[in-house]
Amino acid sequence: MTPGLTQRLLQSDTAVGSWTLDPARTTVRITHRTLWGMGTVKAAFADVRGGGELRSDHSVAGVITVGAASVDTRHVKRDAHLRGAKFLDVEKHPEIVMTVQSARTSGTALELTGEMAIKGVREPVTLTAEITELTASTLTAHVTGSVDRHRFGVSGNQMGMITGSATVDVDAVFTRV
């Protein structure tokens, strides 16, 4: 992270305007402890789109939409289970949506506050973003946070094997509209 990029983002007019997510250069990953905490499952989502706006008053708004069916753990049987009704239920709920409603500086990072919708359930969430690149045409951010799947009605926990929250890890690249 380059020092000062976060502050520059919200305190100057450098990034004011509309931005669109570049899906080809953006990665969305989750990790979750399993096997009673002895192992970690890693998943990536290939279908991602979105955008955002930094207004002249330095408020922010944005949406990132992930195609739930694009979940990939590199294990076909597990992926099918995750797409099923007990987990993501992609037939009824094809999208996971993160809506950012506000941002504030927190040290060298941004605290993003908004709402996440998974499996038709909307819950407030707070994520942390570090701006890693800011040019006239590109804004790159590393976004992380913790999400408790139970708040969204995501179950499917055979024999208590899955504990705790999932870690969301996004490298998002936006281009100026």
C-alpha positions in Angstrom: 0.0 0.0 0.0 1.3 3.4 -0.9 1.0 5.7 2.1 -1.6 8.5 1.7 -3.7 7.0 -1.1 -6.6 6.3 1.2 -6.6 9.9 2.5 -6.1 11.3 -1.0 -9.1 9.3 -2.2 -11.5 10.9 0.3 -9.9 14.3 0.7 -9.1 15.5 -2.8 -11.0 15.6 -6.1 -8.5 13.1 -7.7 -11.0 10.2 -7.8 -14.3 12.1 -7.9 -16.6 10.5 -10.5 -18.0 7.2 -11.6 -16.0 4.0 -11.7 -16.8 0.6 -13.2 -15.4 -2.7 -11.9 -13.0 -4.5 -14.3 -14.0 -8.1 -13.9 -11.0 -9.4 -15.8 -8.6 -7.9 -13.3 -10.8 -8.4 -10.1 -10.6 -11.4 -7.9 -13.2 -12.4 -5.2 -12.1 -15.1 -2.8 -13.4 -16.5 0.5 -11.7 -18.8 3.0 -13.4 -20.7 5.7 -12.1 -23.0 8.4 -13.5 -26.6 8.2 -12.9 -30.0 9.7 -13.4 -28.5 13.2 -10.8 -25.8 12.5 -8.1 -28.2 11.3 -8.4 -27.3 7.6 -9.3 -24.3 5.4 -11.5 -24.3 2.3 -10.7 -21.7 -0.3 -13.1 -20.6 -3.0 -13.1 -18.0 -5.8 -15.9 -16.5 -7.8 -15.4 -15.9 -11.5 -18.6 -13.9 -12.2 -18.2 -10.4 -10.7 -19.4 -7.0 -11.9 -20.1 -3.6 -10.3 -19.2 0.0 -10.0 -19.1 2.9 -7.7 -19.1 6.6 -7.4 -17.1 9.1 -5.3 -19.1 12.3 -5.1 -17.7 15.8 -4.8 -18.7 15.9 -1.1 -16.4 12.8 -0.8 -19.2 10.4 0.0 -19.2 7.1 -1.7 -21.6 4.6 -3.0 -21.1 1.3 -4.9 -22.3 -2.1 -5.7 -20.4 -5.4 -6.4 -22.5 -8.3 -7.6 -21.1 -11.8 -7.6 -22.7 -14.7 -9.6 -23.2 -17.3 -6.8 -23.0 -20.2 -9.3 -19.5 -19.2 -10.2 -18.1 -20.5 -6.9 -15.0 -22.6 -7.5 -13.2 -24.5 -4.7 -11.5 -26.8 -7.3 -13.5 -29.7 -5.9 -16.5 -30.5 -8.2 -18.6 -32.3 -5.5 -18.0 -29.6 -2.9 -18.9 -26.9 -5.5 -22.2 -28.6 -6.3 -23.0 -28.8 -2.6 -22.2 -25.1 -2.1 -24.5 -24.2 -5.0 -27.3 -26.3 -3.5 -30.2 -25.3 -1.3 -28.4 -25.7 2.0 -25.7 -23.3 1.1 -26.0 -20.6 -1.6 -29.2 -22.0 -3.2 -28.1 -20.5 -6.6 -31.3 -21.6 -8.3 -33.4 -19.2 -6.2 -30.7 -16.7 -5.3 -28.3 -16.4 -8.3 -26.4 -13.3 -6.9 -24.5 -12.2 -3.9 -24.6 -8.4 -3.6 -22.5 -6.0 -1.6 -23.8 -2.5 -1.5 -21.5 0.1 -0.1 -23.3 3.1 1.5 -20.5 5.0 3.2 -16.7 5.0 3.8 -14.5 6.6 6.3 -10.8 6.6 6.9 -9.5 4.4 9.6 -5.7 4.7 9.9 -4.3 3.9 6.4 -7.5 2.1 5.4 -11.1 2.8 4.5 -13.9 1.3 6.6 -16.7 0.5 4.1 -20.2 0.2 5.6 -23.1 -1.2 3.7 -25.3 -4.2 3.2 -24.7 -7.7 1.9 -27.4 -9.9 0.4 -26.8 -13.6 0.4 -29.5 -16.1 -0.3 -32.2 -13.4 -0.2 -31.2 -12.1 3.3 -29.8 -8.6 3.7 -27.5 -7.8 6.6 -25.3 -4.9 7.5 -21.6 -5.5 7.0 -18.4 -3.5 7.5 -15.3 -4.3 5.3 -11.8 -2.8 5.3 -10.3 -1.5 2.1 -6.7 -0.5 1.3 -6.2 1.6 -1.8 -3.2 0.1 -3.6 -3.3 2.2 -6.8 -4.9 5.5 -7.7 -4.4 7.2 -11.0 -6.5 9.3 -13.3 -8.0 6.2 -14.9 -7.5 3.3 -12.4 -8.4 2.7 -8.8 -7.3 -0.6 -7.2 -8.4 -1.7 -3.7 -7.7 -4.7 -1.5 -10.9 -5.4 0.5 -11.2 -7.8 3.4 -13.7 -8.6 6.0 -15.4 -11.4 8.0 -18.9 -12.7 7.2 -21.0 -15.0 9.5 -22.8 -17.2 7.0 -25.5 -18.1 9.6 -26.8 -14.5 9.6 -27.7 -15.1 5.9 -29.4 -18.5 6.5 -26.5 -20.4 5.0 -26.4 -23.8 6.8 -25.3 -27.2 5.5 -22.9 -27.8 8.4 -22.7 -31.6 8.7 -21.6 -32.7 12.1 -20.4 -29.2 13.1 -17.5 -29.4 10.7 -17.6 -25.7 9.7 -17.0 -23.2 12.5 -16.8 -19.4 12.7 -17.0 -16.8 10.0 -15.8 -16.8 6.4 -13.1 -14.3 5.4 -13.8 -12.3 2.3 -10.8 -11.2 0.3 -11.3 -9.0 -2.8 -8.7 -7.4 -5.1 -10.9 -4.9 -7.0 -9.8 -2.9 -10.0 -12.0 0.0 -11.1 -11.6 2.1 -14.2 -13.0 5.6 -14.6 -16.2 5.8 -16.6 
